[in-house]
Amino acid sequence: MMGVMVKRVPTTEMEVTSIRLERELKEKLKEISGHQGYQALIRDVLWRFVQQKSGEYQHQYNIEDIRATVSGVANVEERCCLSGKVIAVEDEIILGWTNLGELVPIHPDALPED
């Protein structure tokens, strides 16, 4: 699965900010971050939040990320998470259940034939 596309800058070009975190939260972030480091993980999480709220973020998935699917009809215009193709209102839509437990829109043409 692809991550958030964030322009990386050297830490020397970043502003220092102090934030208070619960000790348990900081330890969990360290565990999750592995070799990346928990501060980089926090930056990634914050960038994802900003991009989602601003409408800039469009997560792209691979077919391997989809665990299950269900067919339906689109009530609003959507964009396929696999191909980026527009799914118009009242067109067939497939909802994919991802490895992360998210439901994502899929255009029928984006899935391989059985």
N, C-alpha and C positions, 0 to 999 in steps of 0.2 A: 504494500500500500504506500502511496506517495504521501510525503509529509507536506507541511505548509511551506510555500515558497516565500522565503523572507530573504531580503538582501542582507548579506552578512557584512558587518563592519568590524574593524579591529576594536578590541576592548579599549584601546587608548583613545578612540574617538567617541566613546560612550560617556554619558553623564553618570556620576555616582549617585545612587538613590538608596536610602535606607528604608527597609520595610521590616516590620515586626511579624514574625511567624511563630505559631505554636511549635514547641520543640518536636512534638510527634509529627506534625506536618512536615517540618524540615527534614526529619529522618526518613519519612516516607518518600519525599521528593528525591533524596539522595539515593535511596534504594531503586526507585524507578529509573532515574537518569543514567545509572551505570557510568560508562566512560565519558558520556556527554557532559556531566556535571549538572548539579541542580540549578545553578543560576541560568545556564543556557536553556534548560528545560522550562524554567519560569518565563524567560523571554519568549520562547516558542509558544507557550500557552497564552501569554498576553497578546502576542501578534495574531494568533488565531482568533482570539476574542475580538480584537479590533477589526480584523478583516471580515469576520462574520457580521458584526454589527454595522459595518460601513457598506456591506454588499460586495466587497472586493474578493472575498474568499469563495472559491469554487473547488471543493474537494473532488479529485478524480480518483476513481476506483479501477481496479483490474477485475476481470471476470473471476479470478481466484478469490477475490474478497467477498463474493456473493455466496451466501450459504443456502438460501432458498428464495423462491420467487412466487408471486401471486399476480394474476392478471386483473385488470380493471379498466376503468374509463377515467381520463383526466378531467377534473373539475376546474382546474386552473392550468395555465400554460406552465410547463416544466421544461427543464433541460436535462437530457440524459447524462447520468454520472459516468457512463463508460465512454460515450462517443461525443458528447456535447451537443448532439442533435436536438432540435426543439420538438417537444411533444405538445401539440395544440390542444385546446379545450375540446372535449368530447372525442379525442383520438384514443386508440388503445394505448394503455400504459402498463408497464410491468413494475411492480414494486419489489425491489430486492432487499433481502434481509442480510446485512453485512456481518462480518466477523466481530464487529464492535457493537452489534445489536441495533444498528440504525436502519431505518427504512429509507431507501433511496429510489428515485425515479429512473427507470430504464426504458429506452425506446425498444420496441420489439425487434427492430432490425439489428440491434447491437448484440443480441444473444446468438450463439452458434445454433445452427439447425440440429435437431435431434437425429 
